Amino acid sequence: MEQSTGKIVGSIGLRDTDWEAGRTEIGYGMHTGQRGRGYATEAARAVGRWALTDGGMRRVQLHSRVDNVASLRVAEKAGYQREGTLRMAEQDGCEAHDLAVFSMIATGATADNHPKAEQADRRSSL
């Protein structure tokens, strides 16, 4: 929600939650006119951190089509680490698409979720 206007700019949620395994998947979508303003990044970071702290999860995963450059950037900027590619994992009509797999895990949830910040934390504790 845009704070100044109260307009809904998109949605975000958790799905396929396995409470026993401590694993969930995050999904988000933005209204076309609201893309590129940092809302998805802010929400993906906040919901991921919440799931790993108050939500009791150990792992939050995120899938994005490899041809969706904006979504890939959101995942990276929000602090998710790219783990690999699920080849031909999503069907869209007659076409199969590869999915990039990202995750945020509990050990990184309390840090800034930026590799430089995590590396600096590790160096200062040596």
C-alpha positions in Angstrom: 0.0 0.0 0.0 1.3 3.4 -0.9 1.4 5.3 2.4 0.7 8.8 1.1 -2.4 7.8 -0.9 -3.6 4.5 0.7 -3.7 2.9 -2.7 -3.0 -0.8 -3.1 0.1 -1.2 -5.3 0.3 -5.0 -5.4 0.1 -8.1 -3.3 2.5 -10.5 -1.5 1.9 -13.7 0.3 3.3 -17.0 1.5 2.3 -20.4 0.0 3.1 -24.1 0.1 4.1 -23.7 3.7 5.5 -26.9 5.4 5.4 -26.1 9.1 7.2 -29.3 10.0 10.1 -28.6 7.7 10.1 -24.9 8.4 9.8 -24.0 4.7 7.6 -21.7 2.7 7.5 -19.9 -0.6 6.9 -16.2 -1.2 5.0 -14.9 -4.2 4.3 -11.3 -5.2 2.7 -9.2 -7.9 2.6 -5.5 -8.6 0.1 -3.4 -10.5 1.7 -2.4 -13.8 1.8 1.3 -13.0 3.5 0.7 -9.7 6.4 -1.4 -10.9 10.0 -0.1 -10.6 9.4 1.9 -7.4 10.9 -0.5 -4.9 7.6 -1.7 -3.4 8.1 -5.3 -4.3 11.7 -5.3 -3.0 10.6 -3.7 0.3 7.7 -6.2 0.7 9.7 -9.3 -0.3 12.5 -8.3 2.2 10.0 -7.6 5.0 7.8 -10.6 4.6 10.9 -12.9 4.2 12.4 -11.6 7.4 9.1 -11.9 9.2 8.7 -15.5 8.1 12.2 -16.4 9.3 11.8 -14.6 12.7 8.2 -14.3 14.0 6.9 -16.8 11.5 9.2 -19.6 12.7 10.4 -20.6 9.3 14.0 -21.8 8.5 13.7 -21.2 4.8 11.8 -18.9 2.5 12.1 -19.7 -1.2 11.2 -17.7 -4.2 10.8 -18.8 -7.8 11.0 -16.4 -10.8 10.9 -17.1 -14.5 14.5 -16.6 -15.8 13.1 -14.2 -18.5 11.5 -12.0 -15.9 14.4 -9.6 -15.3 12.5 -7.3 -13.0 11.5 -10.1 -10.7 15.0 -11.5 -10.6 16.3 -8.0 -9.6 13.6 -7.8 -6.9 14.8 -11.2 -5.4 18.4 -10.2 -5.4 17.8 -6.7 -4.1 15.6 -8.0 -1.3 18.5 -10.3 -0.1 17.5 -13.7 -1.5 20.4 -15.8 -2.7 20.2 -17.5 -6.1 20.6 -21.2 -5.8 20.0 -22.5 -9.3 17.5 -23.1 -12.1 14.6 -25.5 -12.4 14.7 -26.3 -16.1 11.3 -26.3 -18.0 9.5 -26.1 -14.7 6.6 -23.8 -15.6 4.1 -24.2 -18.4 2.6 -21.1 -20.0 0.2 -22.2 -22.8 2.3 -24.3 -25.2 5.7 -23.0 -23.9 7.8 -24.3 -21.0 9.9 -21.9 -19.0 12.9 -22.2 -16.7 12.5 -20.9 -13.1 15.3 -19.4 -11.1 15.3 -20.6 -7.5 16.2 -18.1 -4.7 16.2 -18.5 -0.9 16.5 -16.6 2.3 17.5 -18.7 5.3 17.2 -18.1 9.0 20.9 -17.5 9.6 20.8 -14.6 7.2 17.5 -13.1 8.4 18.8 -11.0 11.2 21.6 -9.5 9.1 21.0 -6.9 6.5 20.6 -9.6 3.9 23.1 -8.0 1.7 26.2 -10.1 1.0 28.6 -7.2 1.8 27.0 -6.6 5.2 27.1 -10.4 6.0 30.7 -10.6 4.9 31.6 -7.6 7.0 29.8 -9.2 10.0 31.9 -12.4 9.5 35.1 -10.5 9.2 34.5 -8.5 12.4 33.9 -11.7 14.4 37.2 -13.3 13.3 
